[in-house]
């Protein structure tokens, strides 16, 4: 088996490039919703299939229950993007992304905090 962390490197690279474009244009300090809309637009402009606010049911004892979970963005039905605009990413944010990956069956997630001076310091890539 190959290295799992190499899952869709070109796609994740393109997504991160789009995020850099948004961050470069807007900078830190806005609400998460602004970054989500702008990143959605940027990804679509790059020809990527992207969905926002994707409902994520919790399957409990074989029943899919709507518990109000929404994935910020899903790209190409392969990558979950969880956006934040917080002072600092915390372990709970990573746990949230990992839970979303487990519940969705997807394997690659990007956690992005736009409330940083250098976006590179606000991105975490996680693979299940």
Beta strands, then each sheet from edge to edge (+ up, - down):
strand 1: 50-55
strand 2: 58-60
strand 3: 63-65
strand 4: 70-75
strand 5: 79-84
strand 6: 108-113
strand 7: 123-127
sheet 1: 1+ 4- 5+ 6+ 7-
sheet 2: 2+ 3-
end
